[in-house]
């Protein structure tokens, strides 16, 4: 097989959660450009519609499913809707996430539960549902969890205990599922982004952007294409002997 062919995704279906904007849409665009049919999942219909239009303008085949992954009862219907429209799922990208800032001593329990549910609980629930419905019966599948460099280290200027804990949980879940599901031919890996300008990070970056850049070896934040290569690599046959691993896309910030 030629090297270029290793990265092709034609004939595959990729389900991307939180795919209507930001990092999710960037990943969806990358997988779609390599030939995958994209199923986008998010909470807001209007944002999904805009995302589908954006992908369509690039010649990417995309469908959308409205789903709030913070509500466990909506997950089975999401999987069934994608199966009905696309036939199967080959690549699952668990990207949907949230955060809650503030001192740990003041963090409401409902805030902790909300962040842990979406950033870790829904990752497990959707992975389990897709594995049982698609991956295990055919003994192949690919899961990419979008964790964070926050899973690897904490920073004093970022008070977000629930976010740190949830992303660490998602990263360790990646390893656990890779070990359990490897015999079924299922690969499970993670991407750990650093700071990327996004709706979720905008408020924090307004306060700390200069210091983040100063402590990043490459001296910059992530941009609208910086996750694409890692996502395509992990989604494709180029990484077919890679599982239980993570790739940091952070300009070197995690080692500084």
C-alpha positions in Angstrom: 0.0 0.0 0.0 1.3 3.4 -0.9 1.9 5.8 2.0 -0.7 8.3 0.7 -3.3 5.5 0.6 -2.7 4.8 4.3 -4.3 8.1 5.1 -7.4 7.7 2.9 -10.7 7.4 4.6 -13.0 6.8 1.6 -15.9 4.6 2.4 -15.8 5.2 6.1 -18.3 6.9 8.4 -17.0 9.2 11.2 -19.3 10.3 14.0 -18.0 13.5 15.6 -19.6 14.8 18.8 -19.5 18.5 19.5 -18.9 18.8 15.8 -20.7 22.0 15.0 -17.9 24.3 15.8 -14.4 24.7 17.1 -12.1 21.7 17.5 -14.9 19.3 16.5 -15.6 21.0 13.2 -11.9 21.2 12.5 -11.6 17.4 13.0 -14.7 16.7 11.0 -13.4 18.8 8.1 -10.1 16.9 8.2 -11.7 13.5 8.1 -14.2 14.6 5.5 -11.4 16.0 3.2 -9.8 12.5 3.4 -13.0 11.0 2.1 -15.0 10.0 5.2 -18.8 10.6 5.4 -19.3 12.7 8.5 -22.1 12.5 11.1 -22.1 15.6 13.2 -23.7 15.6 16.7 -24.3 18.7 18.8 -27.0 20.3 20.9 -28.0 23.3 18.8 -29.7 22.7 15.5 -28.8 26.1 14.0 -25.1 25.5 14.7 -25.3 22.1 13.2 -26.9 23.5 10.1 -24.2 26.0 9.6 -21.5 23.4 10.1 -23.1 21.1 7.5 -23.3 23.9 5.1 -19.6 24.7 5.7 -18.6 21.0 5.1 -20.9 20.8 2.0 -19.2 23.8 0.5 -15.9 21.8 0.6 -17.5 18.8 -1.0 -17.8 16.8 2.2 -20.8 14.5 2.7 -22.3 15.3 6.1 -25.4 14.6 8.0 -26.4 16.0 11.4 -28.1 14.7 14.5 -29.2 16.9 17.4 -28.3 15.4 20.7 -27.4 16.6 24.2 -24.8 14.1 25.5 -25.3 15.5 29.0 -28.6 13.6 29.0 -27.9 9.9 29.0 -31.3 9.0 27.7 -30.5 10.7 24.4 -27.5 8.6 23.5 -29.2 5.4 22.2 -31.3 7.5 19.8 -28.2 9.2 18.5 -26.6 5.9 17.6 -29.8 4.7 16.0 -30.2 7.9 14.0 -26.6 7.7 12.7 -27.0 4.0 11.8 -30.2 4.8 9.9 -28.7 7.6 7.9 -25.2 6.3 7.4 -25.5 2.5 7.8 -22.7 2.2 10.3 -19.9 4.0 12.2 -16.2 3.3 11.5 -14.6 6.1 13.5 -16.0 7.6 16.7 -14.6 11.0 17.7 -15.6 11.9 21.3 -15.0 15.6 21.2 -18.0 17.1 23.1 -17.0 18.8 26.3 -17.5 21.5 28.8 -15.8 23.3 31.7 -16.6 25.1 34.9 -14.1 27.6 36.3 -13.7 28.7 39.9 -12.0 27.8 43.2 -12.5 24.2 44.2 -13.8 25.2 47.6 -16.7 27.0 45.9 -17.4 24.5 43.2 -21.1 23.4 43.4 -21.7 19.6 43.3 -24.0 20.0 40.3 -21.1 21.7 38.4 -18.8 18.8 39.2 -21.5 16.3 38.0 -22.1 18.3 34.8 -18.5 18.4 33.8 -17.7 14.8 34.7 -20.9 13.6 33.0 -20.1 15.2 29.6 -16.3 15.0 29.6 -16.0 11.4 30.9 -19.4 9.8 31.4 -20.7 10.4 27.9 -17.4 9.3 26.4 -17.8 5.9 28.0 -21.6 5.7 27.3 -21.3 6.5 23.6 -18.2 4.4 23.1 -20.0 1.5 24.7 -23.1 2.0 22.5 -21.1 2.3 19.3 -18.9 -0.6 20.2 -21.9 -2.9 20.9 -23.8 -1.8 17.8 -21.0 -1.5 15.2 -17.5 -2.4 16.3 -17.7 -5.6 18.3 -20.0 -7.5 15.8 -17.6 -6.8 12.9 -14.5 -6.9 15.1 -13.1 -3.6 14.0 -13.5 0.0 14.9 -11.7 3.2 15.9 -12.3 5.6 18.7 -10.5 9.0 19.1 -11.1 10.7 22.5 -10.4 14.5 22.6 -8.8 14.9 26.0 -6.6 17.8 26.9 -3.1 18.6 28.1 -5.0 19.4 31.3 -5.1 15.6 31.7 -1.4 15.7 32.2 -0.7 18.6 34.4 -2.4 21.4 36.3 -1.7 25.2 36.2 -2.2 27.5 39.1 -3.8 30.2 37.0 -6.5 27.9 35.8 -8.9 26.9 38.6 -11.0 24.2 37.1 -10.7 21.0 39.3 -13.6 19.3 37.6 -12.2 19.9 34.1 -8.8 18.5 35.1 -10.3 15.5 36.7 -12.7 14.8 33.8 -10.0 15.0 31.1 -7.6 12.8 33.2 -10.5 10.3 33.4 -11.1 10.4 29.7 -7.4 9.8 29.0 -7.2 6.8 31.4 -10.5 5.5 30.0 -8.7 5.6 26.6 -6.1 3.2 27.9 -8.6 1.0 29.6 -10.8 0.5 26.6 -7.8 0.0 24.3 -6.7 -2.9 26.5 -10.2 -4.4 26.8 -11.3 -4.0 23.2 -8.1 -4.7 21.4 -9.0 -8.3 20.9 -12.1 -7.1 19.0 -9.9 -5.2 16.6 -10.9 -1.8 18.1 -8.3 0.9 18.5 -8.8 3.6 21.1 -6.5 6.7 21.2 -6.6 10.3 22.4 -5.6 13.7 21.3 -4.6 16.2 24.0 -4.9 19.7 22.6 -3.3 22.7 24.3 -4.8 26.1 24.2 -6.8 26.8 21.0 -9.0 29.9 20.7 -12.6 28.7 21.0 -15.9 29.7 22.5 -15.1 27.7 25.6 -11.6 29.1 26.1 -12.2 32.7 25.0 -12.8 34.2 28.5 -9.8 32.5 30.0 -7.5 33.4 27.1 -8.4 37.1 27.4 -6.7 37.0 30.8 -3.8 34.6 30.3 -3.0 34.4 26.5 0.3 36.3 26.8 1.6 34.0 29.6 0.4 30.9 27.8 2.3 31.9 24.7 5.4 32.9 26.7 5.5 29.4 28.3 5.0 27.5 25.0 8.2 26.5 23.1 6.7 27.2 19.7 5.4 30.6 20.9 1.9 30.4 19.6 -1.6 29.1 20.3 -3.2 26.3 18.2 -5.1 27.4 15.1 -7.9 26.2 12.8 -5.8 23.5 11.1 -3.4 22.3 13.8 -5.5 19.3 14.9 -6.1 18.1 11.4 -3.0 16.0 10.9 -3.2 14.2 14.2 -6.9 13.4 13.7 -6.4 12.0 10.2 -3.4 9.9 11.4 -5.3 8.4 14.3 -8.4 7.8 12.2 -6.6 6.1 9.3 -4.7 3.0 8.6 -1.5 5.0 9.0 -1.9 4.3 12.8 -3.3 0.8 12.5 -0.7 -0.6 15.0 -1.3 2.3 17.5 -3.7 2.0 20.4 -4.0 3.2 24.0 -1.8 6.2 23.2 -2.2 10.0 23.2 -0.8 12.8 21.0 -0.3 16.3 22.5 -1.0 19.1 20.1 0.1 22.0 22.2 3.2 23.6 20.7 5.3 21.9 23.4 3.5 23.6 26.4 3.1 20.3 28.2 6.9 19.8 28.4 7.9 23.4 29.2 
